Amino acid sequence: MSVGLWQRARRWLSPRYAWARATHNLLLKLLALAVSVTLWFVATADRRANVEQGFDVPVSVRDTTGNGEEKRATGNLNPSSVRVILSGRPERLRDLQPDSIEAVVDVTDAPEGSFTRTVTVTPPGGTTLQRVTPTRVQGFVDTQVVRTLPVTLSVTSPAESSLPRYQVTPTEATVTGAGQVVLNVARIVTSPAPLGANSEREVPLVALDAAGRPVTAVTMRPSTVTVRRLDTGEVPVKTLRVVLNDPPAGLQVTAVSVQPGTVRVVAAPELLARLREVTGQVTYRVGTYTAPVQLNVPAGAQALETVSVRLTVVRRTAP
């Protein structure tokens, strides 16, 4: 080390010299520090004002195989939505709706069968994409299938004293989607909707499998139908319990199941007021069997349901 450098180093080791240098032009130094901090706060204000917010966004599929002319469909996306984290100004994120965020999986030229593809998210203007969870989804590509099925009416339970009649328009609908998904559709039903006498309502359609579970990832045309209630008012109807005749003296019933256990009966109001139950006639024999029940309703009354019974009958042993 040269003599000059050594002397300067010894000078800084002196507390008095170090303090004198530190406090020299102290006001100007403090002013420069304040200006630097202020400029940093101004330059980073926008970045510090941004916040993060998460959205659950459904995944849509893009397939331009064969310039979009090839009839293909995608099913069983797993997961069907992704968690998208965006950053931006609080007021921008507060007004943002998930359907304004685009999350797409592109299956163009993917062979038919299972696939795993990356999800591409396009953030809306004024926001920045931070992360997507998960980044990849699974599914399958299949030939597009179209089926036509009748529309089954589903309505809320009517009042006991009513006998409504309905009309559905149109009576059929088509289901379109991936072959293995469409083949799971067992029936198309209307969403239950209460209807007053002589009124109508447009209700959505629901695709169900054989177990009664909704089938998603299909398109129905039309997606809604018009349900019209044709009756103009109440009719005298009463629900009554079904009571079977007794077996012969030599036979004993060990098990019985009446289906249904009650029936609706239409009659004049004064006759209905006197009725408490409906007797049913059945032929008894030894064995386990299902038999029809002949209902005995009084003249002027009519039962709206047919009844059957499941019986187990044995021969009664002598005491």
TORKOL-990546 format. One line per 3 residues: number of its first residue (from 0); for each residue x, y, z of C-alpha. Coordinates in pm, 1 decimal. Layout:
BEGIN
NUM	X/Y/Z | ...
***
This chain:
BEGIN
0	0.0/0.0/0.0 | 135.2/345.5/-89.2 | 208.4/603.9/177.0
3	-77.7/829.9/51.6 | -337.0/557.4/75.1 | -218.3/456.2/417.1
6	-247.3/810.0/545.5 | -600.7/850.5/411.0 | -704.8/520.6/567.9
9	-564.9/627.0/907.1 | -753.5/954.2/876.4 | -1092.3/771.1/832.3
12	-1013.0/553.5/1129.5 | -1018.3/862.9/1344.9 | -1369.3/911.5/1496.4
15	-1337.6/1287.6/1491.5 | -1249.7/1294.0/1121.5 | -1527.5/1046.1/1028.5
18	-1788.0/1251.7/1217.6 | -1670.9/1574.2/1053.4 | -1700.0/1422.5/707.6
21	-2044.7/1273.4/782.0 | -2187.4/1603.8/906.8 | -2030.5/1812.9/633.6
24	-2315.9/1970.2/428.0 | -2560.8/1764.7/635.2 | -2867.5/1965.7/529.5
27	-2793.3/1914.2/159.9 | -2738.4/1542.9/215.5 | -3071.4/1507.2/400.6
30	-3248.4/1702.1/126.4 | -3101.3/1475.5/-142.3 | -3214.5/1167.2/50.9
33	-3569.2/1304.6/84.7 | -3584.6/1381.5/-287.9 | -3464.7/1027.7/-372.0
36	-3725.6/863.7/-147.1 | -4001.9/1083.0/-290.2 | -3905.5/998.4/-646.7
39	-3905.8/625.4/-559.9 | -4256.3/646.2/-409.5 | -4386.9/835.4/-713.7
42	-4226.5/595.4/-961.5 | -4364.6/284.0/-786.2 | -4708.0/421.4/-686.4
45	-4898.9/232.6/-957.3 | -4724.1/-92.8/-878.2 | -4791.5/-63.7/-505.8
48	-5157.0/28.5/-565.8 | -5222.8/-296.9/-755.0 | -5389.3/-585.9/-571.1
51	-5446.4/-952.0/-653.8 | -5782.1/-1127.5/-686.8 | -5879.6/-1484.7/-776.1
54	-6153.5/-1596.9/-1017.3 | -6297.3/-1940.4/-1095.4 | -6310.8/-1944.1/-1475.6
57	-6474.9/-2221.8/-1683.6 | -6249.8/-2376.5/-1945.7 | -6367.1/-2351.6/-2306.4
60	-6238.7/-2565.9/-2591.2 | -6102.5/-2449.1/-2926.2 | -6091.4/-2700.4/-3211.3
63	-6018.9/-2580.8/-3565.2 | -5921.8/-2923.4/-3700.0 | -5999.5/-2930.8/-4071.1
66	-6072.0/-2556.4/-4058.7 | -6355.7/-2632.1/-3813.9 | -6548.8/-2838.7/-4070.3
69	-6469.8/-3171.8/-3905.7 | -6752.5/-3270.9/-3667.8 | -6577.5/-3340.1/-3338.2
72	-6673.4/-3282.9/-2975.0 | -6487.0/-3269.2/-2645.5 | -6609.2/-3420.9/-2321.2
75	-6521.7/-3493.1/-1957.9 | -6292.6/-3193.7/-1905.0 | -6109.4/-3242.0/-1575.0
78	-6113.4/-2994.7/-1420.2 | -6386.2/-2801.1/-1600.7 | -6269.3/-2470.0/-1448.8
81	-5939.6/-2318.1/-1335.5 | -5840.5/-2069.0/-1066.8 | -5705.9/-1751.4/-1227.1
84	-5517.0/-1493.5/-1019.1 | -5507.9/-1144.0/-1170.1 | -5346.2/-825.3/-1047.0
87	-5464.7/-473.8/-1116.5 | -5622.8/-165.2/-967.9 | -5881.5/-249.3/-697.3
90	-6164.0/-71.8/-878.1 | -6087.9/-263.3/-1200.0 | -6085.9/-604.9/-1032.0
93	-6395.1/-523.9/-824.7 | -6610.4/-480.9/-1137.3 | -6461.3/-778.6/-1322.4
96	-6683.0/-1082.7/-1394.4 | -6539.8/-1435.9/-1449.0 | -6708.8/-1462.1/-1791.1
99	-6494.8/-1172.7/-1915.7 | -6182.2/-1385.0/-1859.4 | -6097.5/-1631.8/-2135.3
102	-5948.1/-1970.2/-2038.8 | -5902.7/-2190.5/-2346.2 | -5761.9/-2535.3/-2414.1
105	-5677.1/-2585.8/-2782.8 | -5728.4/-2941.0/-2913.1 | -5673.0/-2859.6/-3281.0
108	-5529.7/-3165.1/-3459.9 | -5539.5/-3369.7/-3139.2 | -5618.1/-3735.3/-3224.4
111	-5947.4/-3881.9/-3104.6 | -5914.2/-4015.9/-2752.3 | -5775.5/-3880.9/-2425.1
114	-5564.8/-3565.0/-2410.8 | -5380.8/-3344.3/-2162.9 | -5334.0/-2985.6/-2277.6
117	-5217.1/-2653.8/-2133.3 | -5477.9/-2389.2/-2054.0 | -5420.3/-2047.7/-2210.5
120	-5565.7/-1752.7/-2018.9 | -5617.6/-1411.7/-2175.4 | -5650.8/-1146.0/-1902.2
123	-5885.9/-851.1/-1961.7 | -5743.4/-506.3/-2030.5 | -5605.4/-326.3/-1728.2
126	-5509.2/-651.1/-1552.7 | -5203.7/-875.4/-1542.1 | -5208.8/-1253.9/-1520.3
129	-5017.7/-1377.1/-1215.3 | -5086.6/-1752.9/-1214.3 | -5329.3/-2026.8/-1319.5
132	-5414.4/-2336.3/-1114.6 | -5400.1/-2597.0/-1255.3 | -5213.1/-2517.0/-1572.6
135	-5324.1/-2829.8/-1762.4 | -5657.3/-3009.3/-1805.5 | -5755.6/-3354.8/-1925.0
138	-6040.8/-3468.6/-2146.5 | -6117.6/-3664.1/-2458.7 | -6196.7/-3585.8/-2820.0
141	-6466.8/-3793.5/-2984.7 | -6685.0/-3793.6/-3293.7 | -6978.5/-3554.9/-3257.4
144	-7310.6/-3738.1/-3222.7 | -7664.7/-3600.4/-3252.9 | -7965.1/-3777.4/-3096.9
147	-8333.2/-3683.8/-3091.5 | -8527.4/-3772.7/-2774.5 | -8881.5/-3704.6/-2654.2
150	-8927.6/-3440.7/-2384.1 | -9057.2/-3580.2/-2053.3 | -9270.1/-3345.9/-1845.7
153	-9159.5/-3284.5/-1486.0 | -9384.5/-3067.5/-1270.6 | -9415.9/-2989.9/-902.3
156	-9664.4/-3201.0/-707.5 | -10018.5/-3070.7/-761.8 | -10256.8/-3001.0/-478.2
159	-10453.2/-3302.0/-356.7 | -10775.5/-3146.7/-482.7 | -10650.9/-3083.6/-838.0
162	-10614.6/-3288.8/-1152.8 | -10400.8/-3073.7/-1385.3 | -10344.2/-3142.4/-1755.6
165	-10032.7/-3018.2/-1935.0 | -9902.6/-2967.9/-2288.6 | -9533.4/-2944.1/-2384.5
168	-9416.2/-2761.7/-2699.9 | -9207.4/-2886.8/-2873.9 | -9231.9/-3253.0/-2777.6
171	-8877.1/-3349.0/-2891.3 | -8525.5/-3211.7/-2854.8 | -8182.7/-3298.1/-2999.5
174	-7874.4/-3369.3/-2789.6 | -7534.1/-3298.6/-2943.6 | -7191.5/-3378.0/-2802.0
177	-6911.8/-3632.0/-2780.6 | -7033.5/-3980.4/-2870.5 | -6958.9/-4150.1/-2540.1
180	-7127.5/-3864.8/-2350.1 | -7439.6/-3841.8/-2566.1 | -7492.6/-4218.5/-2541.3
183	-7525.2/-4177.3/-2163.1 | -7832.7/-3955.7/-2203.8 | -8138.3/-4168.1/-2118.0
186	-8403.6/-3896.7/-2126.4 | -8465.0/-3524.1/-2148.8 | -8690.7/-3370.8/-1884.2
189	-8828.5/-3027.1/-1814.0 | -8716.4/-2845.0/-1501.2 | -8999.8/-2860.4/-1244.9
192	-9203.9/-2542.0/-1246.7 | -9529.1/-2458.3/-1063.8 | -9806.6/-2355.3/-1300.0
195	-10143.7/-2206.4/-1217.4 | -10461.8/-2309.3/-1392.1 | -10475.1/-2211.2/-1760.8
198	-10121.0/-2063.9/-1759.5 | -9791.2/-2133.9/-1938.1 | -9419.6/-2093.8/-1874.9
201	-9092.0/-2140.4/-2062.4 | -8870.8/-2386.1/-1873.0 | -8516.9/-2516.6/-1938.6
204	-8445.3/-2876.1/-2038.4 | -8218.0/-3112.3/-1843.6 | -8043.1/-3421.7/-1983.3
207	-8038.9/-3719.3/-1742.4 | -7866.2/-4057.2/-1747.5 | -8032.6/-4387.9/-1657.9
210	-7973.2/-4324.6/-1285.8 | -8137.1/-3980.1/-1301.3 | -7811.1/-3784.6/-1278.1
213	-7760.9/-3471.8/-1494.8 | -7541.2/-3520.4/-1802.3 | -7323.2/-3218.8/-1875.2
216	-7099.4/-3134.4/-2173.6 | -7390.6/-3172.9/-2416.8 | -7584.1/-2915.3/-2615.8
219	-7963.4/-2934.1/-2640.0 | -8170.9/-2773.1/-2910.7 | -8400.3/-2624.1/-2814.7
222	-8266.0/-2560.3/-2466.5 | -8611.1/-2458.2/-2338.3 | -8970.5/-2563.7/-2405.3
225	-9309.0/-2412.9/-2331.6 | -9520.6/-2594.0/-2071.1 | -9889.2/-2503.7/-2079.9
228	-10144.1/-2607.1/-1817.7 | -10469.7/-2681.6/-1999.3 | -10717.5/-2723.8/-1714.0
231	-10902.8/-2413.7/-1603.1 | -10949.7/-2488.1/-1234.8 | -10976.7/-2729.0/-948.3
234	-11156.0/-3064.4/-964.0 | -11277.7/-3263.2/-660.8 | -10995.8/-3511.7/-594.2
237	-10912.7/-3690.0/-268.6 | -10625.2/-3925.1/-179.7 | -10743.5/-4237.3/5.9
240	-10565.5/-4531.7/167.4 | -10604.7/-4875.7/2.3 | -10727.5/-5154.0/234.9
243	-10720.1/-5517.7/114.5 | -10981.8/-5784.1/179.9 | -10899.3/-6050.9/438.3
246	-10756.3/-6387.4/324.0 | -10961.2/-6705.1/352.9 | -10961.9/-6883.9/690.2
249	-10714.2/-7149.9/577.7 | -10448.0/-6903.9/453.4 | -10214.9/-6663.8/633.8
252	-10038.8/-6360.7/486.4 | -9678.8/-6331.8/612.2 | -9568.2/-6038.5/389.0
255	-9760.3/-5773.4/196.1 | -9659.3/-5466.3/-4.2 | -9927.0/-5256.1/-174.4
258	-9807.1/-5031.3/-459.0 | -9916.5/-4757.6/-439.6 | -10055.4/-4754.6/-89.9
261	-10289.7/-4464.8/-171.9 | -10499.2/-4367.3/-474.7 | -10659.4/-4047.5/-589.4
264	-11034.5/-4064.3/-628.9 | -11248.1/-3821.4/-830.7 | -11609.4/-3776.0/-719.6
267	-11866.3/-3519.6/-622.7 | -11757.4/-3316.8/-316.9 | -12038.2/-3451.8/-96.8
270	-11940.0/-3812.6/-182.3 | -11568.7/-3749.3/-126.3 | -11645.1/-3605.2/216.0
273	-11787.2/-3944.3/323.7 | -11496.6/-4154.5/192.0 | -11212.4/-4247.9/429.3
276	-11049.3/-4540.4/244.7 | -11081.2/-4759.8/-65.1 | -11118.3/-5136.1/-32.0
279	-10930.0/-5359.1/-270.9 | -11010.8/-5715.3/-372.0 | -10725.9/-5960.0/-428.2
282	-10722.9/-6337.1/-486.7 | -10515.6/-6523.0/-226.2 | -10316.5/-6842.0/-291.4
285	-10018.0/-7010.5/-134.7 | -9682.2/-6873.7/-250.8 | -9499.8/-6546.3/-315.8
288	-9642.7/-6350.8/-608.4 | -9757.4/-6013.3/-740.4 | -10128.4/-5973.8/-815.6
291	-10352.3/-5689.2/-936.4 | -10588.8/-5527.9/-688.8 | -10948.1/-5463.5/-793.2
294	-11054.5/-5137.9/-630.3 | -11408.7/-5108.0/-498.7 | -11511.7/-4745.7/-539.3
297	-11871.6/-4632.2/-496.3 | -12089.4/-4539.6/-791.5 | -12012.1/-4189.9/-914.3
300	-11642.7/-4209.9/-811.7 | -11333.9/-4302.7/-1013.9 | -10982.5/-4405.0/-903.6
303	-10699.6/-4244.1/-1098.5 | -10432.5/-4508.7/-1028.3 | -10408.6/-4885.0/-1071.2
306	-10285.6/-5085.8/-772.0 | -10091.4/-5410.6/-736.9 | -9976.8/-5606.6/-432.2
309	-9676.5/-5826.2/-355.9 | -9784.5/-6112.9/-127.0 | -9632.3/-6405.0/56.1
312	-9907.5/-6645.9/162.8 | -9873.4/-6972.5/359.1 | -10126.2/-7232.4/463.6
315	-10243.6/-7179.0/819.0 | -10152.6/-7466.8/1050.2 | -10410.0/-7610.1/1286.8
318	-10360.5/-7516.7/1655.8
***
